[in-house]
Amino acid sequence: MKIMANKQRGFSFSGFLMIAFILVFAAIGGMKVLPAYIQDHEINSIFNTIARDPEMQGAKKKDVLESFYKRAMMNNIKVVSTDDIEINQEGGRLSLSASYIVKIPLAGNASLLLEFNPSSSR
């Protein structure tokens, strides 16, 4: 008489809770980080729009910064100010760049620090 051992498959309840905890933690972290990346994309888009604008090619630094300020106010961008922007006009081509850090609190005293370097030259 042969006895075939039945192997159980699947998760135990504690295994299920562990995986659910990890997925929920990853989802919450993603929801906290995503707005920073969306805002970085918007800043990069504004830089590219200004750099490609024919009217801005020969504009003064003050006019370029004013253009950024107006566009940033429309998109509710507050992480980059006009003081953070570097403007270069090499060979008649306008280039804008900035560097900023976003600190995202995760839980308790744990935070995530993200560095962004948007630029119109990419």
MOPAC internal coordinates of N, CA, C and O (Angstrom, degrees):
PM7 1SCF
backbone

  N    0.0000 0     0.00 0     0.00 0    0    0    0
  C    1.4214 1     0.00 0     0.00 0    1    0    0
  C    1.5303 1   108.64 1     0.00 0    2    1    0
  O    1.2310 1   122.32 1   -58.11 1    3    2    1
  N    1.2720 1   113.16 1   121.89 1    3    2    1
  C    1.4685 1   119.01 1   178.87 1    5    3    2
  C    1.5227 1   109.40 1   -94.95 1    6    5    3
  O    1.2310 1   122.42 1   -46.26 1    7    6    5
  N    1.2875 1   112.96 1   133.74 1    7    6    5
  C    1.4551 1   118.03 1   176.12 1    9    7    6
  C    1.5284 1   107.43 1  -109.40 1   10    9    7
  O    1.2310 1   121.21 1   -58.40 1   11   10    9
  N    1.3090 1   115.29 1   121.60 1   11   10    9
  C    1.4585 1   120.23 1   178.92 1   13   11   10
  C    1.5320 1   108.47 1   -95.38 1   14   13   11
  O    1.2310 1   121.64 1   -53.38 1   15   14   13
  N    1.2746 1   114.46 1   126.62 1   15   14   13
  C    1.4681 1   119.35 1   179.28 1   17   15   14
  C    1.5193 1   109.03 1   -79.19 1   18   17   15
  O    1.2310 1   121.64 1   -51.04 1   19   18   17
  N    1.2904 1   114.47 1   128.96 1   19   18   17
  C    1.4653 1   119.84 1   175.67 1   21   19   18
  C    1.5285 1   108.46 1   -86.48 1   22   21   19
  O    1.2310 1   121.22 1   -55.79 1   23   22   21
  N    1.2858 1   115.28 1   124.21 1   23   22   21
  C    1.4611 1   119.73 1   177.77 1   25   23   22
  C    1.5216 1   108.26 1   -95.51 1   26   25   23
  O    1.2310 1   121.38 1   -49.47 1   27   26   25
  N    1.2849 1   114.97 1   130.53 1   27   26   25
  C    1.4478 1   118.93 1   178.94 1   29   27   26
  C    1.5225 1   108.93 1   -84.63 1   30   29   27
  O    1.2310 1   121.92 1   -36.33 1   31   30   29
  N    1.2842 1   113.92 1   143.67 1   31   30   29
  C    1.4550 1   120.00 1   178.02 1   33   31   30
  C    1.5206 1   108.87 1  -125.11 1   34   33   31
  O    1.2310 1   121.37 1   -24.50 1   35   34   33
  N    1.3175 1   114.98 1   155.50 1   35   34   33
  C    1.4591 1   119.64 1   176.42 1   37   35   34
  C    1.5132 1   111.18 1   117.41 1   38   37   35
  O    1.2310 1   121.80 1     5.97 1   39   38   37
  N    1.3235 1   114.17 1  -174.03 1   39   38   37
  C    1.4528 1   121.35 1  -178.41 1   41   39   38
  C    1.5172 1   109.81 1   -99.64 1   42   41   39
  O    1.2310 1   121.50 1   -32.79 1   43   42   41
  N    1.3022 1   114.74 1   147.21 1   43   42   41
  C    1.4618 1   118.75 1   168.41 1   45   43   42
  C    1.5274 1   106.56 1   -81.33 1   46   45   43
  O    1.2310 1   120.44 1   -12.28 1   47   46   45
  N    1.2974 1   116.76 1   167.72 1   47   46   45
  C    1.4545 1   119.37 1  -179.54 1   49   47   46
  C    1.5233 1   111.07 1   -63.40 1   50   49   47
  O    1.2310 1   120.30 1   139.65 1   51   50   49
  N    1.3184 1   117.04 1   -40.35 1   51   50   49
  C    1.4680 1   119.67 1   179.35 1   53   51   50
  C    1.5315 1   110.65 1   -67.35 1   54   53   51
  O    1.2310 1   120.06 1   143.63 1   55   54   53
  N    1.3243 1   117.49 1   -36.37 1   55   54   53
  C    1.4628 1   120.67 1   175.63 1   57   55   54
  C    1.5138 1   111.43 1   -64.71 1   58   57   55
  O    1.2310 1   121.06 1   139.11 1   59   58   57
  N    1.3328 1   115.57 1   -40.89 1   59   58   57
  C    1.4641 1   120.40 1   177.51 1   61   59   58
  C    1.5304 1   110.80 1   -62.21 1   62   61   59
  O    1.2310 1   120.18 1   136.33 1   63   62   61
  N    1.3375 1   117.27 1   -43.67 1   63   62   61
  C    1.4653 1   120.59 1   179.78 1   65   63   62
  C    1.5308 1   111.27 1   -64.20 1   66   65   63
  O    1.2310 1   120.59 1   141.58 1   67   66   65
  N    1.3289 1   116.49 1   -38.42 1   67   66   65
  C    1.4668 1   120.72 1   179.32 1   69   67   66
  C    1.5289 1   110.52 1   -63.72 1   70   69   67
  O    1.2310 1   120.15 1   133.51 1   71   70   69
  N    1.3096 1   117.33 1   -46.49 1   71   70   69
  C    1.4642 1   121.33 1   179.90 1   73   71   70
  C    1.5254 1   110.59 1   -66.65 1   74   73   71
  O    1.2310 1   120.31 1   140.11 1   75   74   73
  N    1.3363 1   117.02 1   -39.89 1   75   74   73
  C    1.4672 1   120.60 1   178.19 1   77   75   74
  C    1.5216 1   110.46 1   -63.44 1   78   77   75
  O    1.2310 1   119.89 1   139.72 1   79   78   77
  N    1.3341 1   117.82 1   -40.28 1   79   78   77
  C    1.4610 1   121.84 1   178.55 1   81   79   78
  C    1.5235 1   110.67 1   -62.89 1   82   81   79
  O    1.2310 1   120.28 1   135.65 1   83   82   81
  N    1.3075 1   117.08 1   -44.35 1   83   82   81
  C    1.4668 1   121.13 1   179.57 1   85   83   82
  C    1.5205 1   110.77 1   -63.67 1   86   85   83
  O    1.2310 1   119.96 1   136.89 1   87   86   85
  N    1.3283 1   117.68 1   -43.11 1   87   86   85
  C    1.4733 1   120.85 1   179.72 1   89   87   86
  C    1.5280 1   111.65 1   -65.86 1   90   89   87
  O    1.2310 1   120.35 1   138.52 1   91   90   89
  N    1.3218 1   116.93 1   -41.48 1   91   90   89
  C    1.4712 1   120.26 1   178.87 1   93   91   90
  C    1.5281 1   109.99 1   -65.59 1   94   93   91
  O    1.2310 1   120.11 1   136.98 1   95   94   93
  N    1.3245 1   117.40 1   -43.02 1   95   94   93
  C    1.4653 1   121.18 1   178.50 1   97   95   94
  C    1.5286 1   110.91 1   -61.64 1   98   97   95
  O    1.2310 1   120.31 1   137.56 1   99   98   97
  N    1.3340 1   117.01 1   -42.44 1   99   98   97
  C    1.4701 1   120.96 1   178.56 1  101   99   98
  C    1.5309 1   110.71 1   -66.20 1  102  101   99
  O    1.2310 1   119.96 1   141.01 1  103  102  101
  N    1.3150 1   117.69 1   -38.99 1  103  102  101
  C    1.4664 1   120.97 1   179.58 1  105  103  102
  C    1.5255 1   111.30 1   -66.70 1  106  105  103
  O    1.2310 1   120.43 1   136.99 1  107  106  105
  N    1.3250 1   116.78 1   -43.01 1  107  106  105
  C    1.4707 1   120.26 1   178.62 1  109  107  106
  C    1.5284 1   109.99 1   -65.00 1  110  109  107
  O    1.2310 1   120.22 1   137.25 1  111  110  109
  N    1.3274 1   117.18 1   -42.75 1  111  110  109
  C    1.4632 1   120.45 1   176.87 1  113  111  110
  C    1.5116 1   111.83 1   -61.09 1  114  113  111
  O    1.2310 1   120.57 1   137.78 1  115  114  113
  N    1.3257 1   116.51 1   -42.22 1  115  114  113
  C    1.4646 1   120.55 1   178.18 1  117  115  114
  C    1.5167 1   112.20 1   -63.59 1  118  117  115
  O    1.2310 1   120.40 1   140.93 1  119  118  117
  N    1.3294 1   116.84 1   -39.07 1  119  118  117
  C    1.4629 1   120.27 1   179.60 1  121  119  118
  C    1.5293 1   111.62 1   -69.00 1  122  121  119
  O    1.2310 1   120.38 1   153.12 1  123  122  121
  N    1.3354 1   116.87 1   -26.88 1  123  122  121
  C    1.4663 1   119.61 1   177.84 1  125  123  122
  C    1.5228 1   111.55 1   -80.72 1  126  125  123
  O    1.2310 1   120.02 1   148.07 1  127  126  125
  N    1.3298 1   117.57 1   -31.93 1  127  126  125
  C    1.4607 1   122.37 1  -175.74 1  129  127  126
  C    1.5281 1   112.05 1   -85.43 1  130  129  127
  O    1.2310 1   119.83 1   146.72 1  131  130  129
  N    1.3093 1   117.94 1   -33.28 1  131  130  129
  C    1.4604 1   122.42 1  -174.78 1  133  131  130
  C    1.5324 1   113.95 1   -54.84 1  134  133  131
  O    1.2310 1   118.39 1   135.55 1  135  134  133
  N    1.3393 1   120.68 1   -44.45 1  135  134  133
  C    1.4687 1   119.25 1   178.98 1  137  135  134
  C    1.5305 1   114.04 1   -58.99 1  138  137  135
  O    1.2310 1   119.86 1   146.17 1  139  138  137
  N    1.3270 1   117.87 1   -33.83 1  139  138  137
  C    1.4678 1   120.52 1   178.85 1  141  139  138
  C    1.5237 1   110.22 1   -65.78 1  142  141  139
  O    1.2310 1   119.99 1   139.54 1  143  142  141
  N    1.3234 1   117.63 1   -40.46 1  143  142  141
  C    1.4631 1   120.59 1   179.03 1  145  143  142
  C    1.5294 1   111.63 1   -71.62 1  146  145  143
  O    1.2310 1   120.25 1   145.05 1  147  146  145
  N    1.3160 1   117.13 1   -34.95 1  147  146  145
  C    1.4689 1   120.19 1   176.01 1  149  147  146
  C    1.5220 1   110.08 1   -64.89 1  150  149  147
  O    1.2310 1   120.64 1   137.28 1  151  150  149
  N    1.3293 1   116.38 1   -42.72 1  151  150  149
  C    1.4641 1   119.75 1   179.38 1  153  151  150
  C    1.5259 1   111.22 1   -65.99 1  154  153  151
  O    1.2310 1   119.91 1   142.33 1  155  154  153
  N    1.3258 1   117.78 1   -37.67 1  155  154  153
  C    1.4580 1   120.82 1   176.49 1  157  155  154
  C    1.5263 1   110.35 1   -62.44 1  158  157  155
  O    1.2310 1   120.49 1   139.59 1  159  158  157
  N    1.3153 1   116.68 1   -40.41 1  159  158  157
  C    1.4719 1   120.39 1   177.71 1  161  159  158
  C    1.5323 1   110.64 1   -63.61 1  162  161  159
  O    1.2310 1   120.09 1   139.75 1  163  162  161
  N    1.3254 1   117.43 1   -40.25 1  163  162  161
  C    1.4649 1   121.00 1   178.17 1  165  163  162
  C    1.5305 1   111.18 1   -64.61 1  166  165  163
  O    1.2310 1   120.31 1   138.19 1  167  166  165
  N    1.3207 1   117.00 1   -41.81 1  167  166  165
  C    1.4713 1   120.78 1   178.74 1  169  167  166
  C    1.5244 1   109.60 1   -63.64 1  170  169  167
  O    1.2310 1   120.45 1   135.47 1  171  170  169
  N    1.3151 1   116.75 1   -44.53 1  171  170  169
  C    1.4598 1   121.13 1   178.14 1  173  171  170
  C    1.5268 1   110.94 1   -61.13 1  174  173  171
  O    1.2310 1   120.52 1   140.03 1  175  174  173
  N    1.3139 1   116.61 1   -39.97 1  175  174  173
  C    1.4639 1   121.26 1   178.04 1  177  175  174
  C    1.5292 1   111.30 1   -64.88 1  178  177  175
  O    1.2310 1   120.13 1   139.00 1  179  178  177
  N    1.3219 1   117.35 1   -41.00 1  179  178  177
  C    1.4669 1   121.19 1   177.85 1  181  179  178
  C    1.5256 1   109.78 1   -63.81 1  182  181  179
  O    1.2310 1   120.07 1   135.67 1  183  182  181
  N    1.3344 1   117.47 1   -44.33 1  183  182  181
  C    1.4630 1   120.78 1   178.03 1  185  183  182
  C    1.5263 1   110.77 1   -58.49 1  186  185  183
  O    1.2310 1   120.26 1   134.31 1  187  186  185
  N    1.3248 1   117.10 1   -45.69 1  187  186  185
  C    1.4658 1   120.65 1  -179.59 1  189  187  186
  C    1.5259 1   111.62 1   -65.16 1  190  189  187
  O    1.2310 1   120.26 1   140.49 1  191  190  189
  N    1.3298 1   117.11 1   -39.51 1  191  190  189
  C    1.4667 1   120.88 1   179.07 1  193  191  190
  C    1.5250 1   110.81 1   -63.32 1  194  193  191
  O    1.2310 1   120.50 1   135.08 1  195  194  193
  N    1.3189 1   116.66 1   -44.92 1  195  194  193
  C    1.4662 1   120.80 1   179.80 1  197  195  194
  C    1.5264 1   110.36 1   -66.55 1  198  197  195
  O    1.2310 1   120.01 1   137.71 1  199  198  197
  N    1.3323 1   117.58 1   -42.29 1  199  198  197
  C    1.4690 1   120.78 1  -177.59 1  201  199  198
  C    1.5226 1   112.05 1   -66.87 1  202  201  199
  O    1.2310 1   120.03 1   151.49 1  203  202  201
  N    1.3164 1   117.55 1   -28.51 1  203  202  201
  C    1.4636 1   120.90 1  -179.03 1  205  203  202
  C    1.5381 1   113.28 1   -93.26 1  206  205  203
  O    1.2310 1   120.24 1   174.76 1  207  206  205
  N    1.3249 1   117.14 1    -5.24 1  207  206  205
  C    1.4554 1   121.49 1   179.76 1  209  207  206
  C    1.5300 1   109.54 1   -73.30 1  210  209  207
  O    1.2310 1   119.70 1   -59.29 1  211  210  209
  N    1.3436 1   118.18 1   120.71 1  211  210  209
  C    1.4719 1   120.50 1  -178.92 1  213  211  210
  C    1.5331 1   113.19 1   -60.10 1  214  213  211
  O    1.2310 1   120.16 1   149.03 1  215  214  213
  N    1.3179 1   117.29 1   -30.97 1  215  214  213
  C    1.4617 1   120.43 1  -179.92 1  217  215  214
  C    1.5264 1   111.90 1   -70.17 1  218  217  215
  O    1.2310 1   120.16 1   154.25 1  219  218  217
  N    1.3078 1   117.30 1   -25.75 1  219  218  217
  C    1.4643 1   121.26 1  -177.68 1  221  219  218
  C    1.5302 1   112.95 1   -87.07 1  222  221  219
  O    1.2310 1   119.55 1   168.81 1  223  222  221
  N    1.3046 1   118.46 1   -11.19 1  223  222  221
  C    1.4695 1   120.71 1  -176.72 1  225  223  222
  C    1.5237 1   112.36 1   -61.90 1  226  225  223
  O    1.2310 1   120.03 1   141.34 1  227  226  225
  N    1.2995 1   117.55 1   -38.66 1  227  226  225
  C    1.4630 1   120.52 1   179.92 1  229  227  226
  C    1.5163 1   112.36 1  -107.48 1  230  229  227
  O    1.2310 1   120.13 1  -167.38 1  231  230  229
  N    1.3300 1   117.36 1    12.62 1  231  230  229
  C    1.4586 1   120.96 1  -175.19 1  233  231  230
  C    1.5263 1   111.49 1   -76.98 1  234  233  231
  O    1.2310 1   121.48 1   -21.49 1  235  234  233
  N    1.3171 1   114.77 1   158.51 1  235  234  233
  C    1.4515 1   121.13 1   176.48 1  237  235  234
  C    1.5267 1   109.40 1   -75.85 1  238  237  235
  O    1.2310 1   121.32 1   -18.78 1  239  238  237
  N    1.3109 1   115.07 1   161.22 1  239  238  237
  C    1.4614 1   120.79 1  -179.35 1  241  239  238
  C    1.5268 1   111.23 1   -58.10 1  242  241  239
  O    1.2310 1   120.68 1   140.48 1  243  242  241
  N    1.3129 1   116.31 1   -39.52 1  243  242  241
  C    1.4614 1   121.56 1   179.80 1  245  243  242
  C    1.5246 1   111.29 1   -60.63 1  246  245  243
  O    1.2310 1   120.37 1   138.99 1  247  246  245
  N    1.3399 1   116.89 1   -41.01 1  247  246  245
  C    1.4636 1   121.03 1  -179.74 1  249  247  246
  C    1.5240 1   111.59 1   -69.08 1  250  249  247
  O    1.2310 1   120.33 1   142.68 1  251  250  249
  N    1.3211 1   116.97 1   -37.32 1  251  250  249
  C    1.4694 1   120.81 1   178.60 1  253  251  250
  C    1.5226 1   109.65 1   -66.49 1  254  253  251
  O    1.2310 1   120.20 1   136.13 1  255  254  253
  N    1.3259 1   117.23 1   -43.87 1  255  254  253
  C    1.4574 1   120.75 1   179.24 1  257  255  254
  C    1.5240 1   111.57 1   -65.70 1  258  257  255
  O    1.2310 1   120.62 1   143.36 1  259  258  257
  N    1.3237 1   116.43 1   -36.64 1  259  258  257
  C    1.4670 1   120.22 1   177.40 1  261  259  258
  C    1.5215 1   110.57 1   -65.78 1  262  261  259
  O    1.2310 1   120.17 1   140.59 1  263  262  261
  N    1.3241 1   117.29 1   -39.41 1  263  262  261
  C    1.4608 1   121.41 1   176.65 1  265  263  262
  C    1.5238 1   110.86 1   -62.44 1  266  265  263
  O    1.2310 1   120.42 1   136.75 1  267  266  265
  N    1.3382 1   116.81 1   -43.25 1  267  266  265
  C    1.4626 1   119.75 1   177.20 1  269  267  266
  C    1.5223 1   110.74 1   -63.07 1  270  269  267
  O    1.2310 1   120.50 1   134.93 1  271  270  269
  N    1.3290 1   116.65 1   -45.07 1  271  270  269
  C    1.4627 1   121.14 1  -178.12 1  273  271  270
  C    1.5281 1   111.13 1   -57.63 1  274  273  271
  O    1.2310 1   120.26 1   134.91 1  275  274  273
  N    1.3165 1   117.12 1   -45.09 1  275  274  273
  C    1.4688 1   120.77 1  -179.80 1  277  275  274
  C    1.5252 1   111.01 1   -63.86 1  278  277  275
  O    1.2310 1   120.49 1   135.76 1  279  278  277
  N    1.3248 1   116.68 1   -44.24 1  279  278  277
  C    1.4702 1   119.99 1  -179.92 1  281  279  278
  C    1.5277 1   111.03 1   -67.93 1  282  281  279
  O    1.2310 1   120.23 1   143.33 1  283  282  281
  N    1.3160 1   117.16 1   -36.67 1  283  282  281
  C    1.4675 1   120.59 1   179.13 1  285  283  282
  C    1.5296 1   110.90 1   -67.43 1  286  285  283
  O    1.2310 1   120.45 1   142.36 1  287  286  285
  N    1.3233 1   116.74 1   -37.64 1  287  286  285
  C    1.4622 1   119.76 1   178.30 1  289  287  286
  C    1.5235 1   110.97 1   -65.98 1  290  289  287
  O    1.2310 1   120.02 1   143.39 1  291  290  289
  N    1.3390 1   117.56 1   -36.61 1  291  290  289
  C    1.4668 1   120.37 1   178.32 1  293  291  290
  C    1.5268 1   111.49 1   -66.31 1  294  293  291
  O    1.2310 1   120.31 1   146.69 1  295  294  293
  N    1.3451 1   117.02 1   -33.31 1  295  294  293
  C    1.4672 1   121.47 1  -178.61 1  297  295  294
  C    1.5233 1   112.94 1   -96.65 1  298  297  295
  O    1.2310 1   120.09 1  -173.59 1  299  298  297
  N    1.3349 1   117.43 1     6.41 1  299  298  297
  C    1.4596 1   123.45 1   178.71 1  301  299  298
  C    1.5350 1   111.85 1    57.27 1  302  301  299
  O    1.2310 1   120.95 1  -134.19 1  303  302  301
  N    1.3144 1   115.80 1    45.81 1  303  302  301
  C    1.4641 1   121.78 1   178.62 1  305  303  302
  C    1.5177 1   108.44 1   -96.27 1  306  305  303
  O    1.2310 1   121.24 1   -59.17 1  307  306  305
  N    1.3389 1   115.23 1   120.83 1  307  306  305
  C    1.4595 1   119.85 1  -177.87 1  309  307  306
  C    1.5174 1   112.73 1  -123.91 1  310  309  307
  O    1.2310 1   119.64 1   176.33 1  311  310  309
  N    1.3347 1   118.29 1    -3.67 1  311  310  309
  C    1.4659 1   120.18 1  -177.32 1  313  311  310
  C    1.5178 1   112.53 1   -80.52 1  314  313  311
  O    1.2310 1   120.06 1   159.58 1  315  314  313
  N    1.3319 1   117.50 1   -20.42 1  315  314  313
  C    1.4623 1   121.95 1   178.81 1  317  315  314
  C    1.5295 1   108.09 1  -121.28 1  318  317  315
  O    1.2310 1   121.30 1   -54.03 1  319  318  317
  N    1.3175 1   115.11 1   125.97 1  319  318  317
  C    1.4656 1   119.10 1   176.23 1  321  319  318
  C    1.5246 1   108.42 1  -105.13 1  322  321  319
  O    1.2310 1   120.94 1    -6.49 1  323  322  321
  N    1.3023 1   115.81 1   173.51 1  323  322  321
  C    1.4599 1   120.02 1  -179.83 1  325  323  322
  C    1.5335 1   111.27 1   -66.54 1  326  325  323
  O    1.2310 1   120.06 1   158.32 1  327  326  325
  N    1.3291 1   117.50 1   -21.68 1  327  326  325
  C    1.4688 1   120.70 1   177.25 1  329  327  326
  C    1.5320 1   112.07 1   -72.18 1  330  329  327
  O    1.2310 1   120.10 1   156.64 1  331  330  329
  N    1.3253 1   117.41 1   -23.36 1  331  330  329
  C    1.4656 1   122.07 1  -177.38 1  333  331  330
  C    1.5269 1   113.59 1   -84.66 1  334  333  331
  O    1.2310 1   119.87 1   170.49 1  335  334  333
  N    1.3124 1   117.85 1    -9.51 1  335  334  333
  C    1.4605 1   122.05 1  -172.43 1  337  335  334
  C    1.5274 1   110.72 1   -90.43 1  338  337  335
  O    1.2310 1   121.31 1   -47.33 1  339  338  337
  N    1.3208 1   115.09 1   132.67 1  339  338  337
  C    1.4618 1   121.73 1   173.88 1  341  339  338
  C    1.5212 1   107.92 1  -104.10 1  342  341  339
  O    1.2310 1   120.96 1   -51.06 1  343  342  341
  N    1.3280 1   115.78 1   128.94 1  343  342  341
  C    1.4642 1   121.42 1  -178.74 1  345  343  342
  C    1.5180 1   109.06 1  -115.68 1  346  345  343
  O    1.2310 1   120.77 1   -52.68 1  347  346  345
  N    1.3203 1   116.13 1   127.32 1  347  346  345
  C    1.4652 1   122.12 1   176.79 1  349  347  346
  C    1.5270 1   108.50 1  -124.56 1  350  349  347
  O    1.2310 1   121.02 1   -42.80 1  351  350  349
  N    1.3251 1   115.65 1   137.20 1  351  350  349
  C    1.4613 1   120.91 1   174.67 1  353  351  350
  C    1.5183 1   107.34 1  -124.69 1  354  353  351
  O    1.2310 1   121.49 1   -89.99 1  355  354  353
  N    1.3222 1   114.75 1    90.01 1  355  354  353
  C    1.4580 1   120.69 1  -179.03 1  357  355  354
  C    1.5198 1   109.74 1  -107.35 1  358  357  355
  O    1.2310 1   120.70 1   -53.74 1  359  358  357
  N    1.3007 1   116.28 1   126.26 1  359  358  357
  C    1.4609 1   120.64 1   178.31 1  361  359  358
  C    1.5118 1   113.21 1    61.95 1  362  361  359
  O    1.2310 1   120.41 1  -148.83 1  363  362  361
  N    1.3186 1   116.83 1    31.17 1  363  362  361
  C    1.4552 1   120.28 1  -179.60 1  365  363  362
  C    1.5172 1   113.46 1    77.09 1  366  365  363
  O    1.2310 1   119.88 1  -172.66 1  367  366  365
  N    1.3269 1   117.83 1     7.34 1  367  366  365
  C    1.4584 1   121.58 1  -179.48 1  369  367  366
  C    1.5227 1   109.30 1  -110.22 1  370  369  367
  O    1.2310 1   120.64 1   -51.68 1  371  370  369
  N    1.3192 1   116.38 1   128.32 1  371  370  369
  C    1.4558 1   123.17 1  -177.85 1  373  371  370
  C    1.5253 1   109.71 1   -84.91 1  374  373  371
  O    1.2310 1   120.63 1   -43.71 1  375  374  373
  N    1.3258 1   116.41 1   136.29 1  375  374  373
  C    1.4548 1   121.97 1   178.64 1  377  375  374
  C    1.5231 1   108.99 1  -137.42 1  378  377  375
  O    1.2310 1   120.87 1   -49.53 1  379  378  377
  N    1.3343 1   115.95 1   130.47 1  379  378  377
  C    1.4553 1   121.19 1   178.84 1  381  379  378
  C    1.5224 1   108.90 1  -119.19 1  382  381  379
  O    1.2310 1   120.85 1   -36.50 1  383  382  381
  N    1.3244 1   115.98 1   143.50 1  383  382  381
  C    1.4540 1   120.44 1   176.24 1  385  383  382
  C    1.5256 1   109.16 1  -152.17 1  386  385  383
  O    1.2310 1   121.43 1   -19.91 1  387  386  385
  N    1.3195 1   114.87 1   160.09 1  387  386  385
  C    1.4593 1   121.27 1   178.25 1  389  387  386
  C    1.5227 1   108.23 1  -152.52 1  390  389  387
  O    1.2310 1   121.36 1   -14.04 1  391  390  389
  N    1.2977 1   115.00 1   165.96 1  391  390  389
  C    1.4579 1   121.23 1   176.46 1  393  391  390
  C    1.5208 1   106.56 1  -141.43 1  394  393  391
  O    1.2310 1   120.77 1   -52.92 1  395  394  393
  N    1.3321 1   116.12 1   127.08 1  395  394  393
  C    1.4600 1   119.20 1   179.66 1  397  395  394
  C    1.5247 1   110.06 1  -149.87 1  398  397  395
  O    1.2310 1   121.40 1   -16.66 1  399  398  397
  N    1.3166 1   114.92 1   163.34 1  399  398  397
  C    1.4629 1   122.76 1  -177.71 1  401  399  398
  C    1.5252 1   108.50 1  -123.45 1  402  401  399
  O    1.2310 1   121.11 1   -41.55 1  403  402  401
  N    1.3270 1   115.48 1   138.45 1  403  402  401
  C    1.4574 1   121.98 1   176.04 1  405  403  402
  C    1.5258 1   107.68 1  -117.30 1  406  405  403
  O    1.2310 1   120.51 1   -53.69 1  407  406  405
  N    1.3287 1   116.63 1   126.31 1  407  406  405
  C    1.4664 1   121.92 1   177.93 1  409  407  406
  C    1.5226 1   108.20 1  -105.05 1  410  409  407
  O    1.2310 1   120.80 1   -58.89 1  411  410  409
  N    1.3309 1   116.08 1   121.11 1  411  410  409
  C    1.4570 1   121.80 1  -176.98 1  413  411  410
  C    1.5277 1   108.74 1  -114.70 1  414  413  411
  O    1.2310 1   120.07 1   -64.65 1  415  414  413
  N    1.3458 1   117.48 1   115.35 1  415  414  413
  C    1.4632 1   119.29 1   177.15 1  417  415  414
  C    1.5275 1   110.39 1   -71.31 1  418  417  415
  O    1.2310 1   120.50 1   -48.79 1  419  418  417
  N    1.3175 1   116.65 1   131.21 1  419  418  417
  C    1.4647 1   120.76 1  -179.86 1  421  419  418
  C    1.5214 1   111.16 1   -98.35 1  422  421  419
  O    1.2310 1   119.99 1   113.93 1  423  422  421
  N    1.3153 1   117.62 1   -66.07 1  423  422  421
  C    1.4662 1   121.41 1   179.60 1  425  423  422
  C    1.5288 1   108.16 1  -156.17 1  426  425  423
  O    1.2310 1   120.74 1   -47.04 1  427  426  425
  N    1.3013 1   116.19 1   132.96 1  427  426  425
  C    1.4592 1   120.11 1   179.42 1  429  427  426
  C    1.5113 1   111.41 1    59.81 1  430  429  427
  O    1.2310 1   120.74 1    56.92 1  431  430  429
  N    1.3267 1   116.20 1  -123.08 1  431  430  429
  C    1.4605 1   119.45 1   179.74 1  433  431  430
  C    1.5248 1   112.36 1   -99.59 1  434  433  431
  O    1.2310 1   120.02 1  -166.38 1  435  434  433
  N    1.3196 1   117.57 1    13.62 1  435  434  433
  C    1.4667 1   121.89 1   178.14 1  437  435  434
  C    1.5271 1   109.81 1   -92.61 1  438  437  435
  O    1.2310 1   120.89 1   -51.61 1  439  438  437
  N    1.3146 1   115.90 1   128.39 1  439  438  437
  C    1.4638 1   121.73 1   179.61 1  441  439  438
  C    1.5201 1   109.16 1  -131.87 1  442  441  439
  O    1.2310 1   121.56 1   -20.56 1  443  442  441
  N    1.3082 1   114.62 1   159.44 1  443  442  441
  C    1.4577 1   121.78 1   176.60 1  445  443  442
  C    1.5232 1   107.49 1  -113.90 1  446  445  443
  O    1.2310 1   120.44 1   -49.59 1  447  446  445
  N    1.3219 1   116.77 1   130.41 1  447  446  445
  C    1.4508 1   122.21 1  -178.35 1  449  447  446
  C    1.5162 1   108.96 1  -110.22 1  450  449  447
  O    1.2310 1   120.13 1   -60.69 1  451  450  449
  N    1.3319 1   117.35 1   119.31 1  451  450  449
  C    1.4583 1   122.81 1  -178.37 1  453  451  450
  C    1.5220 1   109.45 1  -114.28 1  454  453  451
  O    1.2310 1   120.55 1   -48.76 1  455  454  453
  N    1.3298 1   116.55 1   131.24 1  455  454  453
  C    1.4600 1   121.75 1   176.94 1  457  455  454
  C    1.5236 1   108.72 1  -106.56 1  458  457  455
  O    1.2310 1   120.81 1   -47.58 1  459  458  457
  N    1.3269 1   116.05 1   132.42 1  459  458  457
  C    1.4570 1   121.40 1   179.05 1  461  459  458
  C    1.5230 1   109.64 1  -124.57 1  462  461  459
  O    1.2310 1   120.55 1   -35.10 1  463  462  461
  N    1.3269 1   116.56 1   144.90 1  463  462  461
  C    1.4657 1   123.22 1   178.23 1  465  463  462
  C    1.5274 1   109.40 1  -135.50 1  466  465  463
  O    1.2310 1   119.63 1  -109.72 1  467  466  465
  N    1.3391 1   118.31 1    70.28 1  467  466  465
  C    1.4625 1   118.53 1   179.05 1  469  467  466
  C    1.5291 1   111.17 1   -68.18 1  470  469  467
  O    1.2310 1   121.17 1   -33.19 1  471  470  469
  N    1.3193 1   115.38 1   146.81 1  471  470  469
  C    1.4623 1   120.64 1  -178.70 1  473  471  470
  C    1.5182 1   109.60 1  -153.26 1  474  473  471
  O    1.2310 1   120.80 1   -30.85 1  475  474  473
  N    1.3029 1   116.08 1   149.15 1  475  474  473
  C    1.4666 1   120.00 1   177.81 1  477  475  474
  C    1.5167 1   111.34 1   -87.60 1  478  477  475
  O    1.2310 1   119.60 1   173.16 1  479  478  477
  N    1.3336 1   118.37 1    -6.84 1  479  478  477
  C    1.4645 1   120.56 1  -176.67 1  481  479  478
  C    1.5226 1   113.26 1   -87.49 1  482  481  479
  O    1.2310 1   119.70 1   177.89 1  483  482  481
  N    1.3161 1   118.19 1    -2.11 1  483  482  481
  C    1.4759 1   121.54 1   179.64 1  485  483  482
  C    1.4948 1   111.56 1   -84.59 1  486  485  483
  O    1.2310 1   120.10 1   180.00 1  487  486  485

